[in-house]
Each structure stands twice: as C-alpha cells, then as structure tokens.
Amino acid sequence: MGQTQKTSGDTHTKQVSLYLKHLIQNSSSNPSTNDPSWMTAHFLFTQFPGLTDVQSKFEFSNFDHRADLYLYQNDRIIPIHLFSLKKTGSIQPKNPGAKSFLDKYFNLPEAQIQLNSIIDQERERLYRYILDQKNLPHLYLSERDLKKQVSLLQLNQLESKQYRKMILESIRDQCYSILLKLLNTNHSLIFNGFKELSLIEEYKVLSIQDINKSIHVEMQQQTLKSFHNIYLLKKNTSSIYIYIDDFELELRFKFESSLSSSIKLATKLSSSIHLTEQLPQQFESINNQFLNTFEDILDSHTYVPASNNSNAIGRCNEALLIYRFIKKNPSINIVDAEIIHSTFEKHYGNLNSEMLEQLITCSETTYHSLSVFLKERFGEFYTIQQVQLVADSYVSNKLETADVIFTINYKNTYIEIPLSLKALKKRNSMMTLKNPGVGSILSYHYFDIYDDMQLYIARIKEKYQSDLLTRKEVLSIVSHKITEHLKKASQTSLESGLRNMIGTNTSVISFYQQNMCSIHSYLQVKGPVEVQQTSSTTTRLSWMSGQEEIRLRVKFSSGASHGWSSLKLSCERLIK
C-alpha cells in the first residue's frame, strides 16, 4: 500500500470514528451529504442499533495489528474493517510482511524461518548481481553495505522492474513449495490461514465511489465453516492463489517501496458461484487464446541471423514443449503465458526455418517421451495441474535451477517436477550443465575447498589490464589454478562439488536433428573421482572408471572487443 493511500485510509478511519461518536452521543454535526466518512458512520449507526461506544484502532498501542473500529453494543464488541474503493476496485484485506505471514496466519514458525533465510539470500544475490551489471566492486561488502550501494544507484524504471521481477518470482516459488507441502499434509491450516488473511468472516464496510463520484456504502460478511474443494496455484510472476469453493484469495509479493525496502504481501479476495468447479473450463478458455497467439507467432516467423543461437535453441525448445502439453491437455494452468509468448518471440527469429521446423517436429517426440516417463512414474492416477516456464531472469538457488516446472496431482497429493530441458543436434554431443562464475566454483557454492578464488582473479585482472597477460594466458592460468586445487581436494569434496554442479533435476534431452529424446534421472556420483588437465583451458573430472565425466572449460563471458569481462566456467557433460 502506498503511503498516500495508507494516510488516506487512516484519515477515513479517524473521521468515521469521530462521526460515529457524535451519532452515539446525539451530538450535532453537519458534514457533507456525500462525505464517505459521514455516510459510513451513519450506515454503521443504523446497521448496529443500540451502540454505546466506538473506538478506533489508534486508541490502542499496537494499532497496526487491530481492526479499524470496535463497536460496543450491549455485551458485544464488534470489530469492523473499513475500505474505500472505486466502483471497479476490489478489497485488499491484509498487507502482511513476507517475513511474518507464514508464522502468523498459517502457524508455520519453522517454515517462516526457512523463508526468511531464503529472502535474505535472494536479496544478497540480487544486490551482487545488480552491482555486477554496473561493473561495481562488491566482493567484500557486507549485506548492509550492499544494500546501501544499491540504494544509491539511479536505476531506470525498466531496470528496477526487471530486478523486482527476478527476486519476487524466486521468493514466490519458494513460498509456493512450502504451502504445497502444507496442503498435502494439513488442509485445516491452509483453510484457517485463508480465513484469517481474507477476513472472510469479519465485518467489512465498503464506501464505494462510482464514476459520477457518488458514494455507496455496503457491508460484506460471509460464513465459511467448512470446504469441499481447495486448490493452490501460481499465476504471473509474483502471485499465489488459494481457491476454496466459491472464493479466491490472491497473495501477491511486492516491495513496500524501493528495492531496499521490505517485501510485503498484497492480498485480494474475490468470489463467484461454483468457482472451483469451473476452473478447468476457465483454463481451457484461457489456453485457447494462448494456443492461438502462439500459432500466430509461429506463422509470422522471419529469420534474423545471430552470431550465437545456442540460447535461442534452448529457450524455443522449452516454449515448444509447453505448447505441446497445452495442446494435448488444455485444462492445465499456465503460470505465466506471457513469459512463454515473449520468450519464444524473442528467440525464434534467430533460428532458420529448417532448424525451427526440426525443433517443432522433435517437440512432439519429446512430449510423448515425457508422457511415458510420467506414466511409468505415477501410473494412470495422475493429472498435470500446472506448468511454469522459468524466466530467463530467475535468480534462485543456482545449484538447482530448472527450465520448466510441472505440478502433478497424484492421488490427491501435489508434487512439483522440476525439469532441465536441453536441445542438442544429435547424440554424442556436449551438454552444458551450468555456467557459473569462476570465482564461485571452488567456494562453498560447489566444491568448498578454496574461498579466495575471486581475490585471485582480481589480481589476474589487474595484470591483464596492465598488458602483462594475454586473454589466452588468462584462461590457461585460471584453468590450471582450478585443476591444482581440485587435485588437492578430498574425495568427499570432489563428490559433493559434482553433485552440487549436476543437481537433482531430471534432464529431458531433445536431439532435434535426429528427432529423438532421452530422459535422464539425476546423475549419480560414485568415487573415486579423477582430476586431469586435458587442455590449456579444460579440467576433466571422471568417475566410474571413466564411464562418466564432467569437463570444466574456462572462458570469458564476452568477446575480446569488450576488453575484460567476467570469467565463466562451462560445465559440460558428454551425452552418448
């Protein structure tokens, strides 16, 4: 809630309380007949006859945790929540902090601690990412100093929007996973949290202004003692929706103001008859539009050559697979259809017609292979509830990023299936698993054997910028440094680092020139692990007598014309 809106709401509450005191005491007052505060006070006075007193929340010490008004009627104390809105507006019942709502409303203190830790990590990661983008040093900055540095930046509106989207989507997804586990184990806590957050059984008094600026006052209060249907879905980039029978509660993550401000939840309650029963038909209608728009984009393809189209191939492969799933299963909820459209439209022009056609054809094969995989895992008793294309800008746990996330309903238990999708020309190709910064590979992020790699690279950078080292020499020196430390590492550290690098997500690999697909559960790492320097820029880690291997290739993130750019490590696996 913006400060002006909050101030306006506080003023409305104080005025209603004052006018209502006058009415209770039979005091004379001559407000404007179209004054929303006076009309609200008069409405309450007539709706609750025999009032003896009224108190506003500002008469209590902890007023931020109180209803707006308390009406005293005989032996009853009646809490009242006040809202002022336009004719087309909707109620936002609560505006809790992201760092308190799980504990306060869903009775999940441990999960709240977990989410708070995630929020802090995501903030720090985002701040470092922003400073990286601005080429500003941040290696030894504390969280407090990072926050200060970012707050001093003059970010344009587009940048700010992008950064907000990155962190809010990540936090939303983590919170959704927590609530999904709760839905699987304790419906009652979800139900009670829904009622508390939505104020559904509380008295809500609305002063509504129409287009002619006339004021209408009404009261809402529903009884919800039990439920038949309950669903939990993600929508857009920052919202979770809780559906209970005829009611829908949106929980939207947002910054209170700037990127350094606290993260809050904006809530919105709406209702319609048979809402949950009609969700499949509603999704089918929405998905019809999605399919039509996607096919219109396909029909307008124009080839625009690019120097490197590997990212375009991967992103188009992901969008096409989701298109296939929606085509075959039209009642699936798409978390954010706009991201799929925009991602596909952004990249497909970099593919020539032949390559695009190969990807389209192979997406059908991949769809059938993945359907068989899911059937073998879950049998006949599963449905796909929702699908999410993870955005380019996603900055969550770098060790466990997915490209597409399916939510499966298996015997009334909801399971998230994160998938890593890859598109390779043919078998016996190198598949890139990750592209982390070289500075993080030996630290706690992966192998946890050497914490000063970033400082080491900073010294290499100084030599390079002083023309003491060539680009080729930089890559070779850094690669040999990585090999040197890995050779000294214990087997436990090597196995742990490889597991962190490979992750636990299932990999779905499309060989688009051969129209084939293979699906791999996460790769097991069983020692001993051998370390070799196989070229001037590549380190090879192999195990199972050389049957499995990962190659770590050092590279600059940009070409020579850009001068020094950050060093990346292409972590590659041979797919046979």
C-alpha positions as CSV (number, residue, x, y, z in Angstrom):
1,M,0.0,0.0,0.0
2,G,1.4,3.4,-1.0
3,Q,2.0,6.0,1.7
4,T,-0.7,8.3,0.3
5,Q,-3.2,5.5,0.2
6,K,-2.3,4.5,3.8
7,T,-2.6,8.1,5.1
8,S,-6.0,8.4,3.3
9,G,-7.2,5.2,4.9
10,D,-6.0,6.3,8.4
11,T,-7.8,9.6,8.0
12,H,-11.0,7.8,6.9
13,T,-10.9,5.6,10.0
14,K,-10.4,8.5,12.4
15,Q,-13.2,10.5,10.7
16,V,-15.7,7.6,10.8
17,S,-14.9,7.0,14.5
18,L,-15.4,10.7,15.3
19,Y,-18.7,11.0,13.4
20,L,-20.0,7.7,15.0
21,K,-19.2,9.1,18.5
22,H,-21.3,12.2,17.6
23,L,-24.2,10.0,16.5
24,I,-24.0,7.8,19.6
25,Q,-23.9,10.9,21.8
26,N,-26.7,12.6,19.8
27,S,-24.3,15.4,19.1
28,S,-25.0,17.7,16.2
29,S,-22.7,17.6,13.1
30,N,-23.2,18.9,9.6
31,P,-20.9,17.0,7.3
32,S,-21.3,17.0,3.5
33,T,-24.1,14.6,2.4
34,N,-21.6,12.9,0.1
35,D,-18.8,12.6,2.6
36,P,-17.8,8.9,2.6
37,S,-16.7,9.0,6.3
38,W,-20.0,10.5,7.4
39,M,-22.0,8.1,5.2
40,T,-20.0,5.1,6.6
41,A,-20.6,6.3,10.2
42,H,-24.4,6.7,9.6
43,F,-24.5,3.3,7.9
44,L,-22.9,1.6,10.9
45,F,-25.2,3.5,13.3
46,T,-28.3,2.2,11.6
47,Q,-26.9,-1.4,11.0
48,F,-25.9,-1.9,14.6
49,P,-28.7,-0.2,16.7
50,G,-28.1,0.4,20.4
51,L,-24.4,1.3,20.2
52,T,-22.9,2.6,23.4
53,D,-19.4,3.4,22.3
54,V,-16.8,3.2,19.5
55,Q,-13.0,3.0,19.5
56,S,-10.7,3.3,16.6
57,K,-7.5,1.2,16.3
58,F,-5.5,4.3,17.0
59,E,-6.7,4.3,20.6
60,F,-4.7,1.1,21.1
61,S,-0.9,0.7,21.4
62,N,-0.5,-2.0,18.8
63,F,-2.9,-0.4,16.3
64,D,-1.2,-2.0,13.2
65,H,-2.5,-5.4,14.3
66,R,-6.0,-4.3,15.0
67,A,-9.3,-3.9,13.1
68,D,-10.1,-0.3,12.2
69,L,-13.0,0.1,14.6
70,Y,-14.5,-1.6,17.6
71,L,-18.2,-1.1,18.2
72,Y,-19.7,-1.7,21.6
73,Q,-23.3,-3.0,21.6
74,N,-24.6,-4.2,24.9
75,D,-22.3,-7.1,25.8
76,R,-20.8,-7.4,22.3
77,I,-17.6,-6.0,20.9
78,I,-17.8,-5.9,17.1
79,P,-14.6,-5.5,15.1
80,I,-15.1,-3.5,11.8
81,H,-12.7,-3.3,8.9
82,L,-13.1,-0.2,6.7
83,F,-12.4,0.1,2.9
84,S,-12.6,2.9,0.4
85,L,-12.6,2.0,-3.2
86,K,-13.7,2.8,-6.7
87,K,-16.6,1.1,-8.3
88,T,-14.3,-1.3,-10.2
89,G,-11.9,-1.9,-7.3
90,S,-11.5,-4.9,-5.1
91,I,-10.8,-5.4,-1.4
92,Q,-7.2,-5.9,-0.2
93,P,-8.0,-7.4,3.2
94,K,-4.4,-7.7,4.6
95,N,-1.0,-6.4,3.8
96,P,1.3,-8.6,5.9
97,G,5.1,-8.8,5.7
98,A,6.6,-11.7,3.8
99,K,8.8,-12.4,6.9
100,S,5.9,-13.0,9.2
101,F,2.8,-14.2,7.4
102,L,3.6,-18.0,7.4
103,D,4.0,-18.0,11.2
104,K,1.2,-15.6,11.9
105,Y,-1.5,-16.9,9.6
106,F,-0.6,-20.5,8.8
107,N,1.1,-21.5,12.1
108,L,4.3,-22.4,10.4
109,P,7.1,-20.9,12.6
110,E,9.9,-23.3,11.2
111,A,8.8,-22.7,7.6
112,Q,8.8,-18.9,8.3
113,I,12.5,-19.2,9.5
114,Q,13.3,-21.1,6.3
115,L,11.6,-18.5,4.1
116,N,13.2,-15.6,5.9
117,S,16.6,-17.2,5.3
118,I,15.7,-17.6,1.6
119,I,14.6,-13.9,1.4
120,D,17.9,-12.8,2.9
121,Q,19.9,-14.9,0.5
122,E,18.0,-13.8,-2.5
123,R,18.4,-10.1,-1.5
124,E,22.1,-10.5,-1.2
125,R,22.3,-12.4,-4.5
126,L,20.2,-9.8,-6.2
127,Y,22.3,-6.9,-4.9
128,R,25.5,-8.5,-6.0
129,Y,24.0,-9.2,-9.4
130,I,23.0,-5.5,-9.8
131,L,26.5,-4.3,-8.8
132,D,28.0,-6.8,-11.3
133,Q,25.8,-5.4,-14.0
134,K,27.1,-1.9,-13.1
135,N,30.7,-3.1,-13.0
136,L,31.0,-2.0,-9.4
137,P,33.1,-3.9,-6.8
138,H,31.3,-5.9,-4.1
139,L,33.4,-8.9,-3.2
140,Y,34.0,-7.9,0.5
141,L,30.8,-5.9,1.1
142,S,28.6,-6.9,3.9
143,E,24.8,-7.2,3.4
144,R,24.3,-3.8,4.9
145,D,26.9,-2.2,2.6
146,L,25.4,-4.0,-0.4
147,K,22.0,-2.6,0.4
148,K,23.5,0.9,0.8
149,Q,25.3,0.7,-2.5
150,V,22.3,-0.4,-4.4
151,S,20.1,2.2,-2.8
152,L,22.5,4.9,-4.1
153,L,22.2,3.7,-7.8
154,Q,20.0,5.7,-10.2
155,L,18.1,2.7,-11.7
156,N,15.7,3.5,-14.6
157,Q,12.1,2.2,-14.4
158,L,12.8,-0.8,-16.8
159,E,15.9,-1.9,-14.7
160,S,14.0,-1.7,-11.5
161,K,11.1,-3.6,-12.8
162,Q,13.4,-6.4,-14.1
163,Y,15.2,-6.7,-10.8
164,R,11.9,-6.8,-8.8
165,K,10.6,-9.5,-11.0
166,M,13.7,-11.6,-10.6
167,I,13.6,-11.8,-6.8
168,L,9.8,-11.8,-6.3
169,E,9.4,-14.7,-8.7
170,S,12.0,-16.6,-6.8
171,I,10.6,-15.9,-3.4
172,R,7.0,-16.7,-4.6
173,D,8.2,-20.1,-6.0
174,Q,9.9,-21.0,-2.7
175,C,6.8,-20.0,-0.7
176,Y,4.5,-21.9,-3.0
177,S,6.6,-25.1,-2.4
178,I,6.2,-24.6,1.4
179,L,2.4,-24.0,1.1
180,L,2.0,-27.0,-1.3
181,K,3.6,-29.3,1.3
182,L,1.2,-27.9,3.9
183,L,-1.7,-28.6,1.5
184,N,-0.6,-32.2,1.2
185,T,-0.4,-32.7,5.0
186,N,-2.8,-30.3,6.7
187,H,-5.8,-28.8,4.9
188,S,-7.0,-27.2,8.1
189,L,-4.0,-24.9,8.4
190,I,-4.5,-23.7,4.8
191,F,-8.2,-23.2,5.5
192,N,-7.6,-21.3,8.7
193,G,-4.9,-19.2,7.2
194,F,-7.2,-18.4,4.3
195,K,-9.9,-17.2,6.6
196,E,-7.5,-15.1,8.7
197,L,-5.9,-13.4,5.7
198,S,-9.1,-12.8,3.8
199,L,-11.1,-11.5,6.7
200,I,-14.0,-13.5,5.2
201,E,-15.9,-13.9,8.4
202,E,-15.2,-10.4,9.6
203,Y,-17.4,-7.4,9.1
204,K,-16.0,-5.4,6.1
205,V,-17.7,-2.0,5.4
206,L,-17.0,-0.5,2.0
207,S,-17.5,3.0,0.9
208,I,-17.6,2.8,-2.9
209,Q,-17.3,5.7,-5.3
210,D,-18.9,5.3,-8.7
211,I,-17.9,7.1,-12.0
212,N,-20.1,10.1,-11.0
213,K,-18.3,10.3,-7.7
214,S,-21.5,9.3,-5.8
215,I,-20.8,7.3,-2.6
216,H,-22.5,4.0,-1.8
217,V,-21.8,2.1,1.5
218,E,-22.3,-1.6,1.9
219,M,-21.2,-4.3,4.3
220,Q,-19.8,-7.8,3.5
221,Q,-19.5,-10.7,5.8
222,Q,-19.7,-14.4,4.9
223,T,-19.7,-17.6,6.9
224,L,-17.2,-20.3,5.9
225,K,-17.2,-23.1,8.3
226,S,-16.1,-26.0,6.0
227,F,-15.0,-26.6,2.5
228,H,-15.3,-29.2,-0.3
229,N,-12.6,-28.1,-2.8
230,I,-9.2,-26.4,-2.1
231,Y,-6.5,-25.6,-4.6
232,L,-3.2,-23.8,-4.7
233,L,-1.9,-22.3,-7.9
234,K,0.8,-19.9,-9.1
235,K,-0.1,-17.1,-11.5
236,N,2.0,-14.4,-13.2
237,T,5.5,-13.7,-11.8
238,S,4.7,-13.0,-8.2
239,S,1.3,-14.3,-7.1
240,I,-0.1,-17.4,-5.3
241,Y,-3.8,-18.1,-5.5
242,I,-5.7,-20.1,-2.8
243,Y,-9.1,-21.3,-4.1
244,I,-11.6,-22.6,-1.6
245,D,-15.1,-23.5,-3.0
246,D,-16.5,-20.2,-4.3
247,F,-13.7,-18.0,-3.1
248,E,-10.3,-16.9,-4.5
249,L,-7.6,-15.2,-2.4
250,E,-4.6,-13.8,-4.2
251,L,-1.3,-13.4,-2.3
252,R,1.0,-11.1,-4.4
253,F,4.6,-10.5,-3.3
254,K,5.8,-6.9,-3.7
255,F,8.3,-4.4,-2.4
256,E,6.9,-1.9,0.0
257,S,8.7,0.8,-2.0
258,S,12.3,0.7,-3.3
259,L,14.5,-2.4,-3.9
260,S,16.0,-2.0,-0.4
261,S,12.5,-1.8,1.3
262,S,10.8,-4.7,3.0
263,I,8.8,-7.3,1.0
264,K,5.1,-7.4,1.7
265,L,2.1,-9.4,0.5
266,A,-0.8,-7.6,-1.1
267,T,-4.0,-9.7,-0.7
268,K,-7.1,-9.7,-2.8
269,L,-10.4,-11.6,-2.2
270,S,-13.0,-12.3,-4.9
271,S,-15.8,-14.8,-5.3
272,S,-18.1,-16.4,-7.8
273,I,-20.6,-19.2,-7.7
274,H,-19.1,-22.7,-8.4
275,L,-15.7,-21.1,-8.8
276,T,-13.5,-24.2,-8.1
277,E,-15.8,-26.5,-10.1
278,Q,-15.4,-24.2,-13.2
279,L,-11.6,-23.8,-13.0
280,P,-10.9,-26.5,-15.7
281,Q,-13.3,-24.7,-18.2
282,Q,-11.8,-21.4,-17.3
283,F,-8.3,-22.6,-18.0
284,E,-9.4,-24.2,-21.3
285,S,-10.8,-20.8,-22.4
286,I,-7.6,-19.0,-21.4
287,N,-5.4,-21.7,-23.0
288,N,-7.3,-21.5,-26.3
289,Q,-6.2,-17.9,-26.5
290,F,-2.7,-18.9,-25.6
291,L,-2.5,-21.5,-28.4
292,N,-4.0,-19.1,-31.0
293,T,-1.4,-16.4,-30.1
294,F,1.5,-18.9,-30.1
295,E,0.4,-20.2,-33.5
296,D,0.1,-16.7,-34.8
297,I,3.7,-16.1,-33.7
298,L,4.8,-19.2,-35.5
299,D,3.2,-18.2,-38.7
300,S,5.0,-14.8,-38.7
301,H,8.5,-16.2,-38.4
302,T,11.2,-14.2,-40.0
303,Y,14.8,-15.3,-39.8
304,V,17.3,-12.9,-38.3
305,P,20.8,-14.5,-38.2
306,A,22.7,-14.3,-34.9
307,S,26.4,-15.0,-34.1
308,N,25.4,-17.5,-31.4
309,N,22.0,-19.2,-31.4
310,S,22.5,-21.8,-28.7
311,N,20.4,-19.9,-26.1
312,A,17.7,-19.4,-28.7
313,I,17.6,-23.1,-29.5
314,G,17.2,-23.9,-25.8
315,R,14.5,-21.4,-25.0
316,C,12.5,-22.2,-28.1
317,N,12.7,-25.9,-27.3
318,E,11.2,-25.1,-23.8
319,A,8.4,-23.0,-25.1
320,L,7.5,-25.6,-27.8
321,L,7.3,-28.4,-25.3
322,I,4.9,-26.4,-23.2
323,Y,2.9,-25.6,-26.3
324,R,2.6,-29.4,-27.0
325,F,1.4,-30.1,-23.4
326,I,-1.2,-27.4,-23.6
327,K,-2.4,-28.6,-27.0
328,K,-2.9,-32.1,-25.6
329,N,-4.0,-31.1,-22.1
330,P,-6.0,-27.8,-22.4
331,S,-7.1,-27.6,-18.8
332,I,-3.6,-27.2,-17.4
333,N,-3.0,-23.9,-15.6
334,I,-0.2,-22.0,-17.2
335,V,1.6,-20.0,-14.5
336,D,2.5,-17.1,-16.9
337,A,1.5,-17.4,-20.6
338,E,3.0,-14.0,-21.4
339,I,6.5,-15.2,-20.5
340,I,6.2,-18.2,-22.9
341,H,5.0,-16.0,-25.7
342,S,7.6,-13.3,-25.1
343,T,10.4,-15.8,-24.7
344,F,9.6,-17.6,-27.9
345,E,9.0,-14.4,-29.9
346,K,12.4,-13.0,-28.6
347,H,14.4,-16.0,-29.7
348,Y,12.7,-17.8,-32.6
349,G,13.9,-15.3,-35.2
350,N,17.5,-16.4,-34.6
351,L,16.6,-19.8,-35.9
352,N,16.4,-20.5,-39.6
353,S,13.3,-22.2,-41.0
354,E,14.9,-25.7,-41.2
355,M,16.1,-25.6,-37.6
356,L,12.8,-24.2,-36.3
357,E,10.9,-27.0,-38.2
358,Q,13.2,-29.6,-36.6
359,L,12.5,-28.3,-33.1
360,I,8.8,-28.2,-33.8
361,T,8.8,-31.8,-35.0
362,C,11.1,-33.0,-32.2
363,S,8.8,-31.3,-29.6
364,E,6.1,-33.8,-30.4
365,T,8.6,-36.7,-29.8
366,T,9.7,-35.1,-26.6
367,Y,6.1,-34.7,-25.4
368,H,5.4,-38.4,-26.0
369,S,8.7,-39.5,-24.3
370,L,7.9,-37.3,-21.2
371,S,4.3,-38.5,-21.1
372,V,5.6,-42.1,-21.0
373,F,8.1,-41.2,-18.3
374,L,5.4,-39.6,-16.1
375,K,3.1,-42.6,-16.7
376,E,5.8,-45.0,-15.7
377,R,6.4,-43.0,-12.5
378,F,2.8,-42.3,-11.5
379,G,0.7,-44.9,-13.4
380,E,-2.7,-43.9,-14.5
381,F,-3.6,-41.9,-11.4
382,Y,-2.1,-38.5,-12.1
383,T,-3.1,-35.3,-13.7
384,I,-0.9,-32.3,-14.6
385,Q,-2.3,-29.3,-12.7
386,Q,0.0,-26.5,-13.8
387,V,3.1,-25.8,-15.9
388,Q,5.6,-23.0,-15.5
389,L,8.4,-21.8,-17.8
390,V,11.1,-20.5,-15.6
391,A,12.0,-17.0,-16.8
392,D,15.5,-16.0,-18.1
393,S,15.9,-13.7,-15.2
394,Y,15.4,-16.3,-12.5
395,V,18.0,-15.9,-9.7
396,S,17.0,-18.6,-7.2
397,N,19.3,-21.4,-6.0
398,K,21.9,-21.6,-8.7
399,L,22.6,-25.2,-7.8
400,E,19.0,-26.3,-8.6
401,T,17.7,-24.2,-11.4
402,A,15.0,-25.8,-13.6
403,D,13.8,-24.7,-17.1
404,V,10.2,-26.0,-16.7
405,I,8.3,-27.0,-13.6
406,F,5.2,-29.2,-13.7
407,T,2.9,-29.6,-10.7
408,I,1.3,-33.1,-10.6
409,N,-1.8,-34.2,-8.7
410,Y,-1.1,-37.8,-7.8
411,K,-3.8,-39.4,-5.7
412,N,-4.7,-36.0,-4.2
413,T,-1.1,-35.3,-3.3
414,Y,0.6,-32.4,-5.2
415,I,4.2,-32.9,-6.4
416,E,6.4,-30.4,-8.2
417,I,8.5,-31.9,-11.0
418,P,11.4,-29.5,-12.0
419,L,12.9,-30.5,-15.3
420,S,16.1,-29.4,-17.0
421,L,15.4,-29.3,-20.8
422,K,18.2,-29.5,-23.3
423,A,18.2,-29.4,-27.1
424,L,21.2,-30.9,-28.9
425,K,21.7,-31.6,-32.6
426,K,22.5,-35.3,-32.1
427,R,23.8,-37.9,-29.7
428,N,27.4,-37.8,-28.7
429,S,27.2,-34.1,-28.1
430,M,28.5,-32.0,-25.1
431,M,25.6,-30.7,-22.9
432,T,26.2,-27.7,-20.8
433,L,25.0,-28.2,-17.2
434,K,25.8,-24.8,-15.8
435,N,27.8,-21.7,-16.5
436,P,28.8,-20.4,-13.0
437,G,31.3,-17.6,-12.4
438,V,34.8,-19.0,-12.0
439,G,35.1,-17.2,-8.6
440,S,32.3,-19.4,-7.1
441,I,33.4,-22.9,-8.4
442,L,35.9,-23.7,-5.6
443,S,34.0,-21.9,-2.8
444,Y,31.1,-23.2,-0.6
445,H,28.7,-22.9,-3.6
446,Y,30.2,-26.1,-5.2
447,F,33.4,-27.8,-4.0
448,D,34.0,-25.8,-0.8
449,I,37.8,-26.1,-0.9
450,Y,39.2,-22.6,-1.7
451,D,37.5,-19.3,-0.7
452,D,39.9,-16.8,-2.2
453,M,39.4,-17.5,-5.9
454,Q,37.7,-14.2,-6.5
455,L,40.6,-12.4,-5.0
456,Y,43.0,-14.4,-7.1
457,I,41.0,-13.5,-10.3
458,A,41.1,-9.8,-9.2
459,R,44.9,-10.0,-9.3
460,I,44.8,-11.7,-12.7
461,K,42.5,-9.0,-14.0
462,E,45.0,-6.3,-12.9
463,K,47.8,-8.0,-14.8
464,Y,45.6,-8.3,-17.9
465,Q,44.6,-4.7,-17.8
466,S,48.3,-3.7,-17.4
467,D,49.0,-5.8,-20.6
468,L,51.1,-8.3,-18.7
469,L,48.9,-11.2,-19.7
470,T,47.0,-12.1,-22.9
471,R,43.5,-13.4,-23.0
472,K,44.8,-16.9,-23.8
473,E,47.3,-16.8,-20.9
474,V,44.5,-15.6,-18.5
475,L,42.3,-18.6,-19.4
476,S,45.2,-21.1,-19.1
477,I,46.4,-19.7,-15.8
478,V,43.0,-19.8,-14.2
479,S,42.2,-23.2,-15.6
480,H,45.4,-24.7,-14.2
481,K,44.7,-23.0,-10.8
482,I,41.3,-24.8,-10.7
483,T,42.9,-28.1,-11.6
484,E,45.6,-27.6,-8.9
485,H,43.1,-27.1,-6.1
486,L,40.8,-29.9,-7.3
487,K,43.8,-32.4,-7.4
488,K,44.5,-31.5,-3.7
489,A,40.8,-31.9,-2.7
490,S,39.5,-34.9,-0.8
491,Q,37.2,-37.4,-2.5
492,T,34.4,-36.2,-0.3
493,S,34.8,-32.6,-1.5
494,L,35.0,-33.8,-5.2
495,E,31.9,-35.9,-4.9
496,S,29.9,-33.1,-3.1
497,G,31.0,-30.5,-5.6
498,L,30.0,-32.6,-8.6
499,R,26.6,-33.3,-7.0
500,N,26.1,-29.6,-6.5
501,M,27.0,-29.0,-10.1
502,I,24.9,-31.7,-11.6
503,G,21.9,-31.1,-9.4
504,T,19.0,-33.5,-8.8
505,N,16.6,-32.4,-11.5
506,T,15.5,-34.9,-14.2
507,S,17.1,-33.9,-17.6
508,V,15.0,-34.1,-20.8
509,I,17.2,-34.0,-23.8
510,S,15.9,-33.5,-27.3
511,F,18.1,-34.4,-30.3
512,Y,16.4,-32.3,-32.8
513,Q,18.3,-33.3,-36.0
514,Q,17.6,-37.0,-35.2
515,N,14.0,-36.4,-33.9
516,M,14.9,-38.3,-30.7
517,C,14.6,-37.8,-27.0
518,S,16.2,-39.3,-23.9
519,I,15.3,-38.7,-20.3
520,H,17.9,-39.0,-17.5
521,S,17.3,-39.0,-13.8
522,Y,20.0,-37.1,-12.0
523,L,23.5,-38.4,-12.5
524,Q,24.9,-40.5,-9.6
525,V,28.4,-39.6,-8.5
526,K,30.3,-42.6,-7.0
527,G,34.0,-42.2,-6.5
528,P,36.9,-42.4,-6.9
529,V,36.9,-39.1,-8.9
530,E,40.0,-38.4,-11.0
531,V,41.1,-34.9,-12.0
532,Q,43.0,-34.2,-15.2
533,Q,44.1,-31.1,-17.1
534,T,43.1,-32.1,-20.6
535,S,43.8,-28.9,-22.5
536,S,45.1,-25.4,-21.6
537,T,41.6,-24.3,-20.6
538,T,39.8,-27.5,-19.6
539,T,39.7,-29.7,-16.5
540,R,38.3,-33.2,-16.7
541,L,36.6,-34.9,-13.7
542,S,35.8,-38.5,-14.3
543,W,34.5,-41.4,-12.2
544,M,33.2,-45.0,-12.6
545,S,36.5,-45.9,-14.4
546,G,36.0,-43.0,-16.9
547,Q,32.4,-44.0,-17.9
548,E,31.1,-40.7,-16.6
549,E,32.8,-37.3,-16.8
550,I,32.3,-33.6,-16.4
551,R,34.5,-31.1,-18.2
552,L,35.2,-27.6,-16.8
553,R,36.1,-25.1,-19.5
554,V,37.2,-21.6,-18.6
555,K,36.0,-18.8,-20.9
556,F,35.4,-15.0,-21.0
557,S,31.7,-14.1,-20.8
558,S,32.2,-11.6,-23.7
559,G,34.4,-11.3,-26.8
560,A,37.8,-9.6,-27.0
561,S,36.3,-6.3,-28.2
562,H,34.7,-5.8,-24.7
563,G,38.1,-6.0,-23.0
564,W,38.0,-7.7,-19.6
565,S,34.7,-9.5,-19.0
566,S,33.8,-11.9,-16.1
567,L,35.2,-15.4,-16.3
568,K,32.8,-18.2,-16.6
569,L,33.1,-21.9,-16.3
570,S,31.3,-24.0,-18.9
571,C,30.4,-27.2,-17.1
572,E,29.8,-29.8,-19.8
573,R,28.7,-33.5,-19.9
574,L,29.0,-35.8,-22.9
575,I,25.6,-37.3,-23.8
576,K,26.1,-40.6,-25.7
